[in-house]
Amino acid sequence: MLVVLNGVKGRQTIDKQIHKELSMAENEGAAVAVDNAAVPTNEWERMLSGELYICGDMQREANMRKRRLVHAINTSAYDAFEERDRLFRELFGSLGKGAFLEPPFNCDYGCNTYIGDNFYANMDCIFLDVARITIGDRVFFGPRVGLYTPYHPIDAAVRASGPEGARPITIGNDVWFGGSVVVCPGVTIGDDVVIGAGSVVTKDIPSHSVAVGNPCHVIRKITDADREYWEGKAAEYRAWKDSL
């Protein structure tokens, strides 16, 4: 269990220690997921490996760290862009260049979320990153998108006794989510995908697809005709802009 220190310097020290220990545990947990012979040695490793676990000291410490950072993000001044960027970079496992998230925002831990370049998230997004969340480059989220990695046992007695689990969510490059999209545990979404507003994604979505609904399903492929149409509209806009 980590020792909580008083004061700003103490908080900085404990944050560095938490981030170091969580990173070490995550790397070990990732190895567990790949190597079936490996056996998790603590609740954090079990959590990251997808096995049932019960929240312990590391989960509580990581969640308290998240609470401090998210509170600072969500109560920052409306024009404190650089400060929020710094806080988001401290919060997440990694955050690519050109990324921008609108407050308010919330998550479980933050340290289990890895985001690529030129990411944009509109307001009220929630990332329950009990397992790893991986987001590619040039991904856009509408408001109130939810990425939910945790799951609970269906059996009520087992569920009430405390064990829970989580499965990773992976989102490729060049993906756009409409508002209020929910992604469920264990889902992988390919590259060049559009998910319609209000969709609940329960299964993997292949690359180059438009998908909508609850449950979300592919309604058509993204084609060369789509690209030609939108390239034409973009060229039309540029011509208008140049004429001003």
Secondary structure, DSSP 8 states (H G I E B T S, - for coil): ------HHHHHHHHHHHHHHHHHHHHHHHHHHHH-TT----SHHHHHHHTS-B---HHHHHHHHHHHHHHHHHHTS-TT-HHHHHHHHHHHSSEE-TT-EE-SSEEES-STTEEE-TT-EE-TTEEEE-SS-EEE-SS-EE-TT-EEE-EE--SSHHHHHTS-BEE--EEE-SSEEE-TT-EE-TT-EE-SSEEE-TT-EE-S-B-SSEEEETTTTEEEEE--HHHHHHHHHHHHHHHHHHHH-
